[in-house]
Amino acid sequence: MIIITTIKPTEEEIDKMLEDFESYIKVVIDIEEGILAGGGDRHFDAEQLLLEQGSKQANLWGGGIDWETKEIDYNSMINLRPTQDNPSRDILDINIRIKFDEIMKKILL
């Protein structure tokens, strides 16, 4: 289940985010608005929910977190954006990674 939040989720909400991958949470973050969409099977689904709520495509970046080790990754198909100088599934821009990390840590860690 995908949970959209700007604050620390409850334990019950974390459990819902973990339903698809037991110890891994896929995450899409709006790096300008500080909104995190966590959970679900595909980043695309969380991305669509954020777009429906008014987020701008250019501000949405995907990755995830291994819930056991708390290791953050920056890998998602939604990150493939040659027009934004990101020709990779990984977030290549260090400034975008920093914003992504800040929001991830504020909300999930």
GIHU-V975620 format. One record per backbone hydrogen bond with DSSP energy under -0.5 kcal/mol. NH is the residue of the N-H (numbers start at 1). CO is the residue of the C=O. E is the energy in kcal/mol with one decimal. If there is no record, write none. Layout:
# GIHU-V975620
nh=NH co=CO e=E
nh=NH co=CO e=E
This chain:
# GIHU-V975620
nh=3 co=1 e=-0.5
nh=3 co=38 e=-2.8
nh=5 co=36 e=-2.8
nh=9 co=107 e=-0.5
nh=14 co=10 e=-2.3
nh=15 co=11 e=-2.3
nh=16 co=12 e=-1.7
nh=17 co=13 e=-2.1
nh=18 co=14 e=-1.8
nh=19 co=16 e=-1.0
nh=22 co=18 e=-1.2
nh=23 co=21 e=-3.3
nh=24 co=21 e=-0.7
nh=25 co=65 e=-2.3
nh=26 co=24 e=-0.5
nh=27 co=63 e=-2.7
nh=28 co=37 e=-2.4
nh=29 co=61 e=-2.8
nh=30 co=35 e=-2.7
nh=31 co=29 e=-1.0
nh=31 co=59 e=-2.5
nh=34 co=30 e=-1.9
nh=35 co=30 e=-1.1
nh=36 co=5 e=-2.9
nh=37 co=28 e=-2.9
nh=38 co=3 e=-2.8
nh=38 co=36 e=-0.6
nh=39 co=26 e=-2.8
nh=45 co=42 e=-0.7
nh=46 co=42 e=-1.1
nh=47 co=43 e=-2.8
nh=48 co=44 e=-2.5
nh=49 co=45 e=-1.8
nh=50 co=46 e=-2.2
nh=51 co=47 e=-2.3
nh=52 co=48 e=-2.3
nh=53 co=49 e=-1.1
nh=54 co=51 e=-1.5
nh=55 co=50 e=-2.5
nh=59 co=56 e=-1.9
nh=60 co=57 e=-1.7
nh=61 co=29 e=-2.1
nh=61 co=59 e=-0.5
nh=63 co=27 e=-2.5
nh=64 co=73 e=-1.8
nh=65 co=25 e=-1.8
nh=66 co=71 e=-2.4
nh=67 co=23 e=-2.8
nh=67 co=65 e=-0.8
nh=68 co=23 e=-0.7
nh=70 co=66 e=-2.7
nh=73 co=64 e=-2.6
nh=76 co=74 e=-0.5
nh=76 co=89 e=-2.2
nh=79 co=76 e=-1.4
nh=80 co=77 e=-1.7
nh=81 co=79 e=-1.1
nh=81 co=86 e=-3.6
nh=84 co=81 e=-1.8
nh=85 co=82 e=-1.6
nh=86 co=81 e=-2.5
nh=91 co=74 e=-1.0
nh=92 co=90 e=-0.7
nh=97 co=93 e=-2.3
nh=98 co=94 e=-2.3
nh=99 co=95 e=-2.0
nh=100 co=96 e=-2.8
nh=101 co=97 e=-3.0
nh=102 co=98 e=-2.6
nh=103 co=99 e=-2.2
nh=104 co=100 e=-2.6
nh=105 co=101 e=-3.1
nh=106 co=102 e=-2.2
nh=107 co=103 e=-2.3
nh=108 co=104 e=-3.0
nh=109 co=104 e=-0.8
nh=109 co=105 e=-0.7
